[in-house]
């Protein structure tokens, strides 16, 4: 299973950098394990190492931008890095003394309910209990953000470290904290108090007192955690927002495909249009006017052949994104549609499913002592406050918006200069030291390795070889998060929201990491916002779309301004009585397959729309039957109907009717499964197993001959998402004309003129029915060879969830599973995986993406009821009661009722601790 969840940042790069032969074209970075020579400058990459922030004033482009550069000329060797200042010793960790006693009650699920006098007292205790339950996770996350995983886990994590160092997440965190001390000292004080609470537990663990101890993962790895700093929290936040907002990996993939294939084939295959018409705020742009953009057939000259494409796509690490296709779900229903007469809100985020759980649940209360905080919900380990949850009068949920806030630029490089507006511009150069644990060695014996990072002042860092792989050209990445900004103020302010206006104001602090936020309150209001900084680009050119690679030599820059919030889709109390989001198109920009003919450009990358459409379909059916209840919301949240499959299977069944001569006995048995299937990916559904193998085979058979077979060797959610669009389009567009097309009296509906249902590698011309049935025969043969007859095929135990912990190699038992699980591709209750690995159908479909939590809120005046569940538990310690105590309910789509009000907390109390001011005072 691909390791994700709260350890999302490991996806900055999941494998070591690719090697390079001496006779290959030079690549953008270098790795050196040798001792630095005299005169070399060693930048350690520790907390105090920073990189200058990208300037806000972008150089004015030349009137006629230089065409995209060709990498055929050999770049000059990179010079010795510019000397960096000697790192200064780390400052002492922040201190904090509680103003009054703090009480923490742990309920029967191990959730801490913290009662304090002030918010800073509460977050001090939050730091203490988070460290008690999740110190390994916290340390892993900050090491991921700071680029220090290889130091404890070995060379397999070097590329992840190189990615974090390239993006300078630690340096940005340091700049952000320095700025907060002046611009928002109250938030800086909250970070200080949280850090002091973490360190209070860490000190007790190191001293083996008060029942505290280091997590067994850290003990097994054999190192001592450093003190926690406010910059650690901010670095973790930077990593989370990069993971959630950067589309760099997708853009590089699309750019490679555009560069390697004929432009008209690209137009056929790279289709923003989803397969389901699902828009978060339908009609939002009606009346705003549109802009028409001419279509240009153009191609970046990367020197990438079709033969190279597969190797480049699969031999490089990821840049920092989960495989596209998962995301999250949330929806909110107004009281006019519910049995209570007040709103219901559901949220399940898809940030990975591993051990420990992605999120940590916490309750902060100062209201009982006269304060204004009473908030409960989920946070990331290492962050104070609550990211999403509820207070006494409001609830809010979140999904990824996929706004395009990242651009990749193809740079023409000469030494440490890049060509920009016909001038050569100097890059800054630094060398980072990454310590790497050796096989069989200890953390103390780790050896130094080095990565050189060059930064284009008007764009951002050049992705080094250790991150981008062996690509023979230079790419820089520009991201809105490469500024000293933070969204933590949003989470603090959300704790106090009561009205829609409060909610919108709190989200105004979300400068990076665009999310779909839904809201409801006990007054009956519902709302949706997706506020974030979305850059305005000086031109939108279909020849070089911003969701692919852009020429770096000028003309495709950001203006320095961001979209006005008024033109970013939003809704308050819509007439439909509900709002649903599932990473789908917010305002309808891509429904016509054209992202350039709308008033604004938001993105060209969204979900297929099937989850959002299924949620809407289920809600519509529920509205028709009567008022919606929490049970209805839970049923939708656990929905495993494969609407995705309903787009393709009818064509296969029609093909069997049209061509009975091609239906063998084995094919007939397989078809019988599919004909009787209710489209539910349940554990006993053999049809679910067959469909997934069939769709993987069909995608390969339809598109491999026009692209390259290697594209289908590692067929994960990102490529399924991309290739399903043209497959659905060509099937639908030929529904009534296929006979004429095959008779030669009508044209195939592709811009290239290619008939994608024909295998161009053969002398015969295959028909659509033949290609559909051939894929079925291949799929049936694969399953029969593995499992026997069709009567023995089931989704379980082939579809499995494993909760992976990267410390498993050092601490057997830290990983839990595997467990059979329902769901499949693009179901509401999502459970995605690789359809092929190494070009073959895998022995088991190991889930790489699923709900990281499930929560439902019922809001009424004076009463908020919450159902939720985690895929695991509150604790990261395998021996702890709360390590996986919620997992059985999670696997069965069951919930626990969450105690929130004081008496309910007391009725569900399992244990408690108290802190006095003396407990928080440093010795």
N, C-alpha and C positions, 0 to 999 in steps of 0.2 A: 504493500500500500504506500502511495506517495505520502510522505510525512507532512501534515499540515496542521490545522487547528490553531491553537494559540501560539504555536511555534511557526506561524505563518512566515516570519521573516527569513526562515531558512530557504524560502523560495527565491530570495535574491539570487541564489544560484545553488542548485541541488547537487552538483557534481564538480569534481576538480576541473580546472581549465584544460581545454583540449591541447594536445601536443602539436608541434609544428616541425616539419622537416626543414632542413637547411635550404633546400631548393624551392621552397614555397615562397609566395609573395609575402613581404613583411606584414605583420599583424599589429594591431593597435597597442599592445602592451607587452610587458616582459616579466618573467618570473625569475628570481635569482635566489638560490639557496646558499650562495657563497658568502663568506664574510665580506662586508663592505671594504673597499680599498681606501687608502688614504685619500682624503679629499671628498669622498662620498658623504652625502648628508643623509642621516638616518632619522626619519620621522616615525615615531613609534606608533602614532595613531591613538595614544591614550586620551584621557578626558580633555586635556587642555590643547590638543592639536586642532586647529580650526583652519578652514579655508574661507577666503573672502566670499561674501555673498554676491550673487549675481546682480549686476547693476540694473536699476529699474529703467534707466534711459537707454533704449536700444539704438545703436547706430542707424542712421537713416539709410535705407537701401538705395542702391544705384537705380537710375530710371529703367534700365534694361538689365534685369538680373542675369548673371552668368549662368549658362546651362549647367545642369547637374554634372559634377566632376566625374571623370573616369579614373578608376584606381590603377590603370595599367602602368603608369609611371611609378618607378620604385621610390618611395619616400626616403628622405634622408634619415639616418639614425637619430633617435631622440637624444638630445644633449643631456649633460649631467643636470639633475634637478636643481632648481634654485634653492640656495641654502635656506633652511627653516630655522626659526629661533629654537634654542634649547628648551625642551619642555620644562615647565616649572613644576615643582612638587604639588601634588593634589592638596587642596585646602582641607582643613578639618571638616568633617561632616557637620551638617546643621544641628544645632541643639534646640530643644523645646521643652518647656515645663508646663504641664497641665495647669489650667487655671482652677480646676475643681475636680472632684472625683468623677470617674467615668465607669459606667456599668455596661457590660457586654453579656447578653443572654444568647446562648446558642440553642436554636430549635432542634427538633428531631432529625432534620436534614443537615445539621451542622452549619446552618446559615447564621452569621452573627448579626444581632440586633443591638446597635451601639447607641447608648443614651448618654449624652454629654451636654455640657452647658453652652459650649461654643462650637462652631464648625471646625476650627483648627484643632480643638480637643478631640472632636469626633474623628477627623482624618488621621490624627496621631494614632488613635486606637485602631483605625482601619489599617494603617500601615503595619501595626503589630500583628493583627489577626491574619492579614494577607500573608505576611512572612511566615507565620506559624503554619498556614495551610498550603502555601504556594511558593515558598522561597526558591525552590529549584526552578520552577517555571519563570519566576521573576528574573532570576539570574540568567537563565537561558535567553529570555527575551532581550535583556539589556546587552548581553554578549552578542546576540544576533544583530542588534542595532549598532553596536560599537565595532563589530567585526572582530570578535574574539572567541568564536566558537571552536576553531581548529586547535586552539590552545588546550582545550579540555577534551575534545572529541576526535581530533586527528585530521588527516589530510583531506578526507572526504568533504570537510566543511570549509576548506580553504577558499573555494570559489564564492561561497556565501559571504565569507569575511571580505573578500575583495569587492563584492558588490556593495556592501554597506560602506566600506571605505571610499569607494568610488563616489557614491552619492553624498558622502560627508555628513552622514546623519548625526554623528556625535558632535561635529563642529557646529552644525546648525542648532543643535540642542543647547550648546554652550552660549551661542549668540542670543538665542531666544530667552534663556534664563537671565542673562545680563540685561536685556531690554525690559523684561518683566519687572525687575527690581525698581525701575523708574516708572514704566507705563502702567503697571498693574501690581503694585506692591502687595495687595491683599491676596492675589493669586500666588505670588511668590511665597508669601507666608504659608499658604496652604501646602505648597510643595515642600517647604521646609519642614512643616509639622509632620506630613506624611513620611518623609525621609527619616526623621528622628524616630518615629514609631517603628519603622522597619529596623532601624539600627538598634533600637532597644531590644527587640526580639533577637536579632543577630548576636548582640553582645551576650545575652543570656544563654543562647545556644552554645556559643564558643566557650563560655564559662561553665556550661553544664549545670545551670541553676534554674530554679523555678519551673522545673519540668520541661524546659526548652531543649531542643536538640536540632542539629542540622538534618535536612532531609536525607533519606537513605541514598538517593541518587547522587547527591554531592559527596557523601561519605564514600560511596563506591568509586566515584571518579577521582577522589583523593586530592581535593583542593579546598582552600578556604575562601569563601566569598568576600569580596571587598565591601566596604561600607556602601550604603545606598545614598545617592546624591539626587537633588532635584533634577540635575541634567540627565540622570538615568531615566527618570519618568518621561522627560521631554524627548529623549532619544527613542524610547519605546513608542511614544506617540508618533514621532516622525516615521518610524518604521511601519506602524499600522496605517497611517494615512498614505504612505507610498504604496503599500500593498493594496489598499482599497481604491486609490485614485489613479495610479499610474497605469497607462495602457501601453507601456513601452514594449512589452514582449509581444503583444498582439500586433502592434504597429510594425515591429521588425519582421514578423512573419509575413504580414501583408506586403510589406515593402519588398521582401525577397521574392515573393510570388509574382508581384508586378514586374520586378526586374528580370525575372527568368523566363516569363511566358509572353506570348504574343499579346499585345494590348487588347485585342478584341476578345481573346480567350479570358483575359483578366476581367473584362467587362461582363462576361458571362458568369464567371465563378465568384467574383467578389461583389456580392449583392447585399447592401444594407437592409433591404426589405425583409421583414420577418415572415414566418410562414403563417402566423396568426395575427389578425388585425386587432392588436391590443394596445391601447393608448391610455396613459394614466389620466390625463386631462384632455379628453376629446374636444376638438374645436378651439383649443386655447389660442391658436394663431389666426383664427378666422377674423378677417377684417383688418389685419395688420399689414397686408400687402406681401408681395413676394419679389424675389430677384431671380432673373433668369441668367444662367451661366452657360456659355457655349461649351460643347463637348469637344475635347481635344484628345486625339490618340497620341500618347507620348509614352516614353519609357526611360527610366533611369538607367544610365550606363554604369552598371556595377561590375561588369565583367563576370557575371554569374551565369553559368550555363544551366540548362535544365538538368544535366547530369549532376551538377554540383548541388542543386537545390536540396535534394533529399538529405545529403550529408550535412549541409549547413543547418537545416531545420532540426535535425535530430542529435547532432553531436555537440551542441552548445548548451550550457546551462540556461535555466530560466532567468529572467532579469528581475523578477520580483512580483509576479502575479500568480494567483491561483489559476488553474486551467479554466478558461472561460466556459460558462454554461451552468454554473451553480447559482451563485449570488444569494438572494434571500427573498422571503415573502413577507408582506404585511398588508393588512387591510383594516379599514375601520367602517363601521356601519352606524348610521344615525339612529336616534331613538324612534324615529318614525317607522323604522323597519324591524324593531326588536320587541320581544315579549315584555321587557321591563319598561319600555318607553324611553330608555336612555341608551347611550352608545355602548357598543362592544368593539374591542380592538384586539387583533391577533398579530403576532410577530414571531417568525422563526428565521433567524439569520443563518447563513451557510458559510461560516468562516472556518470550517474544518471540523473533523470529528476524530480526536485522538486523546491520549492520556498525558497529563490531566486535561480536563475539559477546557475549552477555549475561554469560557467566561467564569468569573467569580461573582457570587451573589452576596449582596450586603445591604443592610438597612441602617441609615444614619438618622438620628432623631435628636434635635435640640429643642423641639417644641414643648416637651414636657417640662423643660427648665426655663421656659419663657422665650426660647429662640424661634426661628422661622423655618427650620429645616425638619422635614419628616419625609424622607425619600427612600425608596427601596427599588432595587433592580440589579442590573448586571454591569460589571466593569471588567477591564482587562487587568490581569495581574501585573502590578507595578504602577497602577494609576489610581489617584484618589477620586472620590465622588462616585456617581452613577452615570453611565453612558446612556442607557435606555431603561425605562421602568415607569414608576408612578410616584406621585405624592398623595396628599389628602384629597385633591380635587381634579387631578389630570393624570393622563397616561400618554406615553409616546413610544413609537417603534421606528425601526430604521432598516432600510435596505440600500444596497449599492446603486448609485445613479449612473455610473459609467460616463459621466461628462468627460469630454476630451480636454484634459488639463496637462497633457504631455505631448511634446513633439520631438521626433528624432530627426537629426540633420545629418546628411551625408557630407562629410567634410573633405576638402582637398588639403592635404597636410604636406608641409615642407619643414622638416625638423620639428621645432616647437612652435611653428606658425601655421595659421590656417588662412585660406583665401576668403576674403569677405569684401564685397563691394569693390572688387578689382585691386584691393590692397592686401598685403600680408600682415596679419594681426598676430601678435605674440600671445601664446598660451601661458598660463601658470603651470608649473610642474612641481610635483612633490612625490616623495618616495615614502611609502608606508611599510612599516615592519609588522608582519603577522607571524605570531608564534604558532608552531605546528607540533602537536604531540606526535611522537613517533610510535610505530607499532610495538606494543609490548612495553612502552616507556611510561613515564609519569609526566604529570603536568610540569614539574620542576625541570625535567629534562627536555622540554620542548625546544625546537630549534627555530631560528629566525629565518623567515623567507620574506621576500620583498616584492612589492608591486608598485610600478610607476604610474602615476595618475596625472594626466594632462587635462586642463580645463580651458575650454573656449570661453572667453569673458562674456560674449554676447549670447551664448547658448547654454553651456554647462559642460560637465565632464565628458571626455572621450571614453567610451566604454572599452576597458582594456581586454586583452585576450582572455584573461581569467574569468571574465564575465560574459563576453560576447562569443567566445569560441574562436574558431580559426578563420573567420570571415576576412577576406583579403581587402578590406577597406575600413574606413574610419567613420564612426557614428558617434555623435554627441547627443546628450539627452537634456532637454529643457523641461522643467517641471515647476508648477506653481508652488510646490512645497519647498523649493530651494530658496526660502526666505526665512528670516527669524520670526515666524508666526506660529501661533498655537491655537487649537480649538478647545483647550481645557476650560476656558472661561464659559463656553457654551454649556458644558456638563454641570458646572457649578450653578449657573443661572437656571438651567432646566429644573433643578431641584425645587425652585420657588415658583415655577410658572403656574398660573391659574387660568389665564385667558388666551385666546388666539393671538392677541397682540403681544402678550408676554412671550409666547412660544416663538413667534416670528423674530422678536428682538433678541432672544437667546441664540437663535440660529444665525443671527447676523455676525456672530463671532467665528463662524465656521469658514475660515478663509481657504482651507484646503480640505480635500476629502469629501467631495460632493456626495450626499446621501439623500435618499427619499425618506423624509420624515413624515409620519402620520401622527395625528394628535386627536385626543378626545378629552372632554372634561365633564364634570357632573352637572354642568349647566345645560348640556346637550349639544355643544358645538363639536364639529369635526373639521379637520383641516389637513392640508398637505403642502409642504414646502420642500425645496431642494436647493437651499441657498449655499453658495460657495463662489469663489473667484473662478470664473471661466474666461479665459483670455480672448480678447478681440484680436483677430489676425488681420494683417494689412491686405491680404488677398486670399481668396478661396479659389483654388485652381483645380478643376477635375483631373488635370494631367498629373498633379501632385497632391492628392488628397491628404489632409492633415492626419488621417488615421493610418498613414503609411510613412515611407521615408520622404523627407523633403530636401531640396537642394540647400546646402549650407552656405552658399556663396552670396546670398542676398536675395531680397525680394519676397521672402516667406517668413517674415518676422512677426513677433507680437508687437502691438502698438504701445503697450504699457498700460492700456485700459482693460477693464473687465466688464462683462455684460451687466447691464442694469438689472437689479433683482426683479423689476417689473416684467421683464421679458423672459424670465426663467419660469417655466410652468409651475403654477400653484393653484390651490382651490380651497375655498372655505364654504362649508355647508352646501355642497353641490345639490342640485335638484334630484339627481339620481339616488341620493340617500346613502351613498357609499363611495369609498375611494380604495382602489387596490393597486399595489405596486409589486412587481416581481422582476426588477432589472430591465423592464421593458421601456419602450419609447415614451418619454414623458409627454411630448406635445404633438406627436404625429409627423415629425420631420422625416422619418425614413419609410413611412408606409407606401410611398410612391416610388421607392428605390432611388430617390434622389435627395441627397443631403444638402444640395447647393441651391435649391429653389425656394427657400423659406426665409422669413425675416431675419433669423439668426442661425448660426451653426452651433449646435450643442455637442454632437458626437456622431460618428458613423458606426458605432459598436454598441449593440444592445442584445438582449436575450431574444430567442426565437419567438417569444410571445405566448408560448403554450401554457406556461404556468399561470400567467396573468389571465389568459383567456379562460382557463379551466376554473380559476377562482371566481371570475365574473359569471361564468356559466352556472356554477354551483350556487352562487348567491342569488342569481336570477330565478333558479328553480325553487330555492328556499322562500324567496319573496312571494312567489306564486302560490305556495302552499300555506303561508301564514307567517307570523312574526318569527324572527331569528333568535335563537337562544345560544348560550355558551356551548351546548352540545353540538349545535349546528356548526359553530366556529371550529370546534375540535375535530369534527368530521371532515371539514374542508382542509384543515391543517394536516390531517393524516391521509389525504386523498392520494391514491396510487394509480389512478386511471391515466393511461398513457395517451393523452390527446395527441401527442407527437406521432404515435403509431397510426392513429386514425387518418393521418394525411397520406400515408403510403400504402397501407394494406389493401384498401379497396382496389387499387390498380393491380395488385398481385392477384387478387381473387378474380377480377375481370379477365386477367391474362389467362388464368386456368380455364375459364369458360370459353375464351376465344381460341385457345390452342390446347385442346384435350390430348392431342398427339404428343405433347411434350410432358404430360403429367405421368410420371412413372409411379409405380406402387409406393416407393418411398416418398415421392413428392405428394402423393395423395394422402398419405398418413400425416405428413407435415401440414398440408392444407387443412385437413380436418381439425387439427388443433387450432389453427388460426381462424377458421370459419366460426368456431364455437367460442372464441375468446371474447370476454367482456372488456378487454383492454386494461384489465387490472394486473399490475405487476406484483401479484401476491406470491408468497413463498412456494405455493403448490402449483403455480401456473407454468406448465411446460411451454405454453405459447410465449410467455415473456422471455424465456431463454432463447427460443427459436427466433423470435422477432429481432432481438439484439444481434444475434449472429448473422441473420439475414441482412439487416440494414448495413452492417459493417461490410459485408460481402458486396452488396449492391452499390454502395458508394465507391468501392474500389473498381468494380466492373464498369461503372458509368464514367468515372472521371480519370482513372489511372492512365489511360492511353493518351489523353489530352494534356496531362501534367507529367507526373513521374510516379512510378509505383512506390518509391520510398516514402512519398508523402503519407502513405497509408500504413506504414510499418508500425507507427506509434499513434494509433487513432484514439485520441482522447477527446475531451469535451470541447476543446477549442476548435479542432478541425471538424468535429461533428456539427458544431454550431455553424461554421462557415459553409460547409458543403451541403448541409441539409437544405439550405435556402435555394440554390439553383436546382437541386433535385426536385423539390416540391414545385418550383416554378415550371420546370420543363414538363413534369407530369401533368400539372393543371393546364398549362398552355396548349398541350397536345391532346387533351381529353377528346375533343370533337374532330380533330383534324389529322390524327395519327395515320388513318388509312390513306388519306391523300398524300401525306408526307412520304409514306413508304411506297406509294405508287409513283412518286416523282412529280405529282401535280400540285404540290404545295411545298413551301419552304419550312425548314425547321426554325422555330422561333428563338434563334440565338443571334447575337450581334455578329459573331464570327462566321455564321453560316454553317458551323459544324453540327452534325447530327450526333448528339452525345450518347444516344442509345446504340449507336453503331460502334463496334470495336474496330478502330482504325488500324490495328496491328494485324488484322486478318483480311483475306481476300474477299470474303463474303460480307454482305451488309446485314448485320443483325437487326432484328426488329425490337420494338419496345417490349413486346410480350416475351420475346426470347430472352432478353437481358434480365427481366424480372424473374422468370422461371429458372433461368440458369443459376442466378444467385440463390434461389431457394434450394435447388438441388445441391449446390456446394455446401450450403449451411446444413442441410439435412445429412449429407454425407459426413461432415465434420462431427456433428452430434452423435450420429449412429456409430461411428468409429470409436467415440469416446464413451458413450453411455448405453449403447444398444438401441432398441426400438423406441419409437416416439412415445410409447406409453410409459417409458421410464424417465422421460425428461421432466425436470422440475427446476424452478428458479432457485430454491434452496435444496442442497447446500452449496450451490455454485456462486451465489451472490452474497458476499461476506463483508462484514465490517470488523476491522481490527483497530483497537485504540492503541496506537503506537506511541512509545516514549523513546526518545533518542538515547536514553541512558540504558536501554535494555541490554546492550552488549556488555555493560559493566554491572548491571543489576538485573539479573533474570527475574521476571515476574513484574517488572515495571509496565510492560505492555500487556494489554488484556485482549482476549479474543483468540480466534475469530468467532463472530456470531452471524448466523443467518439473518438477513434483513429484507424487508419488502422495499418496494419502490424501484425506480429505474431512471432512464434518461428523460429529463425535463418533466417528471411528475411533480406535483405540488410538494409531496413528501419526497424530496429528491434524494437519490442515492446513486451517484454516477461513478464511473470507473473507466479504465481503458478498454476499448472494444478490441483492440489488437495490441500485441506487444511483440516486437521482433518480427512483425509481419504475420503473426499467427494469432488465432483466437486463444486467449490465455486459458489455463486450466481452471482458474477461478476468477470471477469478476470481483476484484478487491475494491471496495468503495473508497473513493478519494474525496468525495464531497457529499455532505449531508447536513441536516439541521444541527446547529451548534447549541440550540436551545429551542424550546417551544413554549410560548406564553400566550395566555388569553386574559384580557381584562374586561370586567363588567363594571361600569361606572354608574352609580346612582348617588343622589345627594346624601352625604353622610356615610356612604358605604361603597368601598371599592373591593371587589372580589377578584382574586388572582389565582389562575391555574398555571402551573409551569412545570418544566422538567429539564434536566440536564442529561447529556449522554455520558454519564459517569457519576461524578459527585463533586463535593466541595474540596476534598483533600487530594493531594498528589501522592500521598504516602500509601504504598500498596497494603501495608498492614493496618491502615486506619479503617474504621467502620464506614466512613463517608468517602472512601476511594471510588467505589462503583455502586453505591447503594441505590442510586436512581436509575441505573442502567436497565434493569428488567422492565420498569415502567416505560422507559424511553423506547425500548424495542417493541413494546406492545402498544405504543401510542396512547399511553395513560398519563395522567397528570397528578400532581399533588396540590392540595389547597394550601396557599402560602399564608402563614400568619403575619399580619401587619399591625393590627391594633393591639394595644398594650395587653389587654386581657387574653387575647388569642395567643400572643407570644408567651405569656406566662403559662397558659394551658398546654402549650407545646414545648415548654422548656426542657432541655436535656441536660444543660450545664450552664455555668456562668463564671465570669471572672470580673474582678473590679480593679481599677487602677486609681491610685492617689497621686497627687502632685509629686510626692517623693519618688514614686516608681518611674517617673519620666525624667528625673533630674540626673544628669551625668555625674558619675563619681569623680 
